[in-house]
Amino acid sequence: MWARTLLIGTRQTLPSLAAQLRASSKGIGFAGCLVVNESERDSRRTIEWPAGVSLAVLGDLTNLSDAHRVLGVTSAVVSLPESMGAQRLKVSARLSELGVRTRFVPPIDDVLDESRAPVIRRSASDVSIVELIGRVPFGIDRRSVAQAIAGKRVLITGAGGSIGSELARICATFSPSSLILMERAENALFEIDRQIGTRFPGLSRRAVLHDITDADRTRRLFEDLKPQVVFHAAAHKHVPLMEDHPAHAVTNNVFGTRSVADASIAVKAERYVLVSTDKAVNPTSVMGATKRIAEMYVQSLGRAGRECPTRCAIVRFGNVLGSACSVVPIWASQLAEGGPITVTDPRMTRYFMTIHEAATLVVQSAAATKSTGEAPVYVLDMGEPVKILDLATRFVRAHGFAPTLPGETPMVGDQAPIEIAFSGARPGEKLHEELAYADEQLQCTPNPGIRAWRGSLDPNLDIQSMIAELDRVRNDSSGAEVIESIAAHVPELAERRTQSYQLKKDFEAAA
């Protein structure tokens, strides 16, 4: 692990750092060093340190990628003075991007000088997501889940995504007879397949590069693979993007769901689980409305009078901290650049849980589904909503900085200030999310952390006419017609969108 270690620091800190590491019992092998100090223009290509040994200077930070690629650097140890906080952040961010194991060692002068004692700052990977949201995760009933998954052929769509990949890792621990990873993003599929192969070398698995919106090929693949348990996690999730691309939202979220659900039933899969979102409740966004329509389609599959051999279920939950392009990775990138950390609106709240807990409860929900009637809508217990501003403040403090709000004068002290800026709610966003249409419609289940929504599908809903109409408009170039058709089937969308856009106007006027 420490065989090819890169040292990063200044010409003053590197000699003592090298001496400390040489005295370590870890068997550290030095690949060389990078000098971080733009004011120094020293042409010497070595740094002398005790015992007459020299350390090769490979350049400055601009040479980091080359050092990583050419020398096969596996780890880095960084020693920068407290006064170089901005450079330290950039180094941390770049090493994180390269996937290099990193440790930070304060210079001895900072340790001994009380006036500049180092503030301990952590990288984003060191900050506990559980600490940020202040939540104790629910566990899993492994016995009941094993009965549903052990020895079964398990298929996961969207397997390269944040939830899909965690579902894969969890399911693999239950010894399925095979694990089928279905994903349309080549790199994401390659990575989760590599991870599963490394961690579970004896598990039979198959990586399937496939776009689930192709219904005919999805059906053929399912007939070949014969999955017994299906987790459908593939979806478009970014609210602002789907506002600009409503036809894509319909195609992926509605018709992708239909494709996988129909194929699951055609091959008589035992279980099918749709991963949904709290944004499907009273939606203000195209994304949320298309997820609600996807829920409606799955609910319709087991309606009275229709034979459905598959136990279908829907699992609805809120935001997942740490997932790709969620607030924590975005804030980590902003912090690496020295700020500001952006928050849309100081009043905004969201429900949060970790990726692992969300995926755990999705798997638990699959095991909880006992019948083949109308698909139950399970709502995960997200606890109390969290103010985004409070979350951002905790995030900044967890990294050893002092959060500063607009208009505030930065406090003078050991902690460097990081500004928190307000950018305004984006199109389709709510101030506060909901998990059900009314809290009294939620009932407890035998599984802690999972509740069931009492609501049911409108018996007069003509699901086939709805699908036919959406199929027609999604091929039309006019986004307005697509949104109009979505709103016709999710009538609360129009009213809530008006409120959402008014929210943005009010914020802009106040600013």
N, C-alpha and C positions, 0 to 999 in steps of 0.2 A: 504493500500500500504506500510505503514511503520510499520506494526504490528510486523514483525519478521526481525529486522534489525541487521546485523552483522557489528561490528566495526573492522576496520583493521588499524593497525599502530604500533608504537613502545611503549615500556613501558613509554617513556617520553611524547609522543603525545596523547596517549589514554585517560588519565585522563581529560585533558582540552577539548578534543573532546567530551567526554561523558557529561561533564558539559554544553557545548554549546548546545548539542542536547536535554538535559533534559530541557533547558530553552526554547526550541522551542514550538510553538503552534501546531505542526503537530501530536502530540500524538504518539511519537515514542516508540515502544516496543523493548527492547534490547534482542537479542537472545544470545549475548555473544560477545567475541572478539578474534581475531587472532593477535598474535604478529609477526611482520615482522622484524627480525633482527637476522641474523644467528650468529652474534658474541655474542649474549646474551644467556646464558644457565641458565636462572632463573627457578627454579623448582616451584615457587609460582603459584598457580592455580587461583589466583584472582588478580585484580588490584584495589587498593583503590583510591577513588576519593572523592571530597568534600561531606560533609554531612554524612560522615561515611558509605557511600554505597559502596559495592564492586561489581566488574564486573568480571564475570566468564571468565577465559582464556581457550579457547577451543583447543589451540595448535598453530601451525604455519601454513604456506601456504600449507604444505602437508596435512593438515586436512580440507582444504576448501571444497572439494567434499563431505566429510562425514558430515560436518556442514550443507551444502546445502540440502543433502538428508534426514538426520535424523531430523533436526530442521525445515525443510520447509522454509529456509531463502528466503525472497522475495526481499530484498534490502540490500545494503551495503554502508557504508560511510567510506572512506579511508582518512587517514591523515598521510602522509609520508613527511619527509624533502626533500628539493631540492637536497640534496646530494645523495639521494636514488632513482635517476631517473630510473635506470635499474629495481629495484624491483617494482617500480610503474608501469612500462610497463607490467611486468609479471602479476601483480595483475589485471590490467585492462583487459589483454587478457583472463585470466582464468575466471574472472567474466562474461565477454562477452560470452565465450563458454557456461557457465552455464545458461545464460539468466537472470542474476541477475541485477536489476536496481541499478545503481551505481552513487554515487556522491563523488567528491573529495574536501576536505577542507584543505587548507594549514595550517601547524602548526603556532601558534601565533608567535614563535620566528622568523620564516622566514618572516612573515608579517612585524614585527617591525624592523628587521635588514636590512638596506638598502643594505648592501654588499652581502646579499643572498636573496634579494626579489624574490619570486617565479615567474618563467616563467609560464604563463597559458598554459597548454597543454591539448589537447582535445583527447578524445577517437575517434576511427574510426567512431562510430555511431554519434558523435557530429559534424563531419566535413561534410559540405554541398557538395554533389556531383556537384551541380550546380555551386558552387564557384570554384571547381577544374577545370571544363571545361570552365568556363566563358561564359555560354550559357543561353539565355533566352528561356525557353521552349515554344513551340507552344501550343495553347489551343485546345479545341474540340467544335465542333458544336453539342451541345446536342440535338437540335431539329431533325437534320437529322439522327443522330445515333439512337435516340429513335424510329424513324420510322422503322429502320431496325431490332431493337433488342427487344423493349418493347413488352411483350406478346408472345414472340417466345421461342421455345425450342432451347437453345444455348448449343453447345457441344464444348469443348476445349480439344485437345490432348496435351500431355506434360503439363498437368495442374499443375503439381507440380514443374515445372521449373521456372526460374526467370521470363521469359516473359509470360509463360502460367499462372502462378499464378496471375500476375498483370492483365492479360486479364480477369481472373475470377473476380477479385475484381472490375474492371471497369464495366464489363458487369452486375454484380450484382446490380449496382446503377441504371440501366435502367429498372429494374423490368421485367426480362424475365419470361415467364410462368414457366420455369424450367431451371436449370443450371446443365449441365452434365459434370463432371470432370473426364477425362480419362487419366490414367497415369499407367506406369508399375512399378514405384518405390513405394513400399508400404509406407514407412515413409513419402515421399514427398506428396503422395496422402492423407494420414491421416491428415497431417498438414494443407494443403490448405482446405480440407473439414472442419476441425475444425474451421479454421479462418472464412470461409464463414458462417458457422453455428452460430458463435458467433456474427459476425457483421450484418448478415442479417437473423435473426431467423425466419422470416416469409416467406423466399424464399424457394420454392420447389427445392431441389437439389438431385443429385445422384452421388456418388463416384464409378467409374468403374475401377477396377484393371485389366488392359488389355495391352497386347503388340500389337501395331497396325500393326506390320509386319505379323501377322497371318491374312491373307486376308479373309479367309472363316469366321472366328469368328467375324472379324470386320464387315463384311457384315451382319451377323446375329444380332449383337448388334445394328447396325444402323436400321435394319428393326424393331427391338423391341422398340428402343428409338425414332425413327423418328425425328431426329434433323432437324431444319429448318435453322439454322445458324451454320456453322462449322469453327472453327479456328484451323488450323493444325500447332501447334508449336513444336511437338515432333521431335527431330532430334539429331544426334551426332554433336557436335560443336567444339571439341578440335582438332586443326590442327595437332599437333605432334602425338597424339594418332592415328588419322585416317591414318597417313602415315604408321604406323606399322600394322594397321588393315583395309586395304582397303575393304575387303569383308564385314566387319561390316558396313562401311560407305555406301556401295551400298545397303545393305539390309535395313538399317534404313532410310537413306535419300531418296533413290530412291523408293524402294519397299514399304516402309512405307507410303510415299506420294501417291503412286499409290493406295495402299489399301484404304486409307481414302478418296481420291478423287473419286474413283470408287464407294465406298459405298455411298458417299454423293449424287452422281448422280443417283444411283439406287433407292434411297428413295425420289428422287426429292427435295432435300434440296434447299432452296431458294438461299443461299449464301455459298461459300466455299473460304476461304482465306488461302493461303500458306505463312507462315512466312519464308522469305529467308534472304540472307546475301550479303554484298558487295563482299565477297570472291568468289561469283559465277561469277564475272566479270573478264575476262582474268585470270582464276584461275592458281595459282602455286601449289595448294595443292589438295590432294584427297578429302578433305572435301569440298572445294570450287567447285570442278568439279562435285561432286555428287549432290550438291545443284543446280548447273546449269542444270544438267540432270533432276532433279525434276521439275525445272521451265519449261523446254522444254515439259515434259509430261503434265503438267497442261495446258500449252498454247495449246497443241494439242487437248485438249478435246472439244474446241469450234470452231475448224477449219471448214471452209466452207464445207458443205455437211454432217456434222455430227450433229445429234440432241443432244443438251445438255440443259436440263431444268434448270440447276444450273448456277447462276452468279458466275463465278470463278474469282479470282484475286490473284496476287502475290505481296507481299510487301517486298522490299529489303532495308535493312539499315545496318549501320556499327556497331561498338562495343558499348556495353551497359555497362556503368560504374556501378559497384556495384553488378552485377549479380554473381551467384555462380562461383567460381574459376576464376573470372576476376582479373584485376590487383589490384584493391583497396583491396579486402579481402586478396590477397596474400601479398601486401605491409603491410597491417595492422599486419599480422602474423609475417612478417620479422621485423617490427618495434618493436613488442612486445619482440622479441629476441635480441633487441639491434642493428639490422642491420646485413649486409648491405641491402639496398633496391636495387633490381636487375632490370636493364633495358637491353633489348636485344642488341640494337644498338643505339648510340647517334643520328643517322640520322633518325630513324624510326618515322613515323607519322601514326596516325589513326583518323578516324572519330568517334566521341563519342556523345552519348546522354544518358539521364537517362532511367532507366527501365520504369518509369511511362510514360514519354513522348513517348517512342517507342511503348508501348502497346496502349497508347491513339491514336496515329496516325494509328496503325494497325486497331483498331476498326473504326476509321474514314474512312479508305480506304474501309472497307467492305461496309459501307453505300454509298460510292461514286460510286461503281460499278453498272451501270444501265442496261447493256445488257448481253446476254448469248453467245456472240461471242467469239473470241479468247481472252483468259484471259489477261487483261492489267497487265503490270509490273509497279507497283508504286514504286517510289524511294523517300524515306524520305529525306527532306532537313536537312542534317547533319551539315550545316554550313561549316566553314573552318576546315581542318585537324589540329590536335593538335600533337605537338612533344611529344613523350612519355617521353623524358628526362625533358621537361618543366613541364609535369604533375607530374612526380615523385618529382621534386623540390618543386612544390607548395604543394604537399601532405606532405612532410617532414616539411616544414615551417608552414603549417596549424596546425601541432601537437606541435609546439613550439620548434623544433630542427633546427639546422643549417646543410643544405645539403653540403656534401663534395665530390667532384669528384675525380676519381683516379689521384694520383700524386699531389693533392693539400694538403697544410698544413692546418689543421683545424684552423679556426679563434678562437682567445681567446676572450671570452665574456660570457654573461649570458646563451647563448643557447648551449646545449651540441651538439656535432657534430654527424651526422649520415651519413655513407658512402653510396654513390650511385655507384654500381659496374655494369660493362657491361659484359653480359654473351654470347653475340653473337646470331644472328638470328637462329631460330630453323628450322628444315626441313619443307619446304612448305611455309614458311613465306615470305611476300613481305616487301620491305622498305616502300612502299606507296600503300594504297588500292585505288580502283576505285569504283564509284557507277554506272557507265554506261560505255558502250564501247566508247562513245564519248559524251562530254558534250552537244554538239549541238543536240544530239538525245533526250534531255530531254525537255519536255514542261510543262508549268504551268497547274494546275488544279484549279477549284474554291475553293479548300481547301488549306489555307496557310500551308506550311510545307510538302505538298505532290506534287510531280511531277510525270509525266508519261513518261516512256521510249517509244520512237517512234519505236524502233526496233520490228521486228516480226519474227515469226518462219520460218525457211527455208521450202518453200512449198514442196521441194523434200525429206524432211526427212521422212524416214520410221520408225515411232515410234515403231511399233510392232516388227520389226526386231531388233531394238536397245534394247528393253526390253528383248526379247528372248535371245540375246547374253549376256547381263549382268546377266540374270538369270542363264545361263549356267556357267559362270566363277565365280560367287560369291560362288558357292559350291566347287570350286577348292581350294586346299590348297596353291597354288602358288600365293603369293601376286603380283608377277611381271606380271602374266597373267591378273589379275584383273585390275591393273594399265594400262596395254597395251590396254585393252578393253575400259576403261574409256577414255583414250587419243584418241582412234579412233573416239569417238563421241563428244569429246571436244578437237579438234586438237590443240588449243592454249596452252593446258596443257603442252605438251612436251617441247615446246620452253620456256615457262615461268618457268618450273621446273629447266631447265638448268641454267637460270639466277638466280633462287633462291639459288641453291646449290653453284654457283660461288660466290654469295654474302657472303655466310657463309665462304667459303675458303678464300676470300679476307680479311674478318674480322679477321680470325684466323691468317693469315699471318701477318697482321698489328699489331696484339697483340703480 
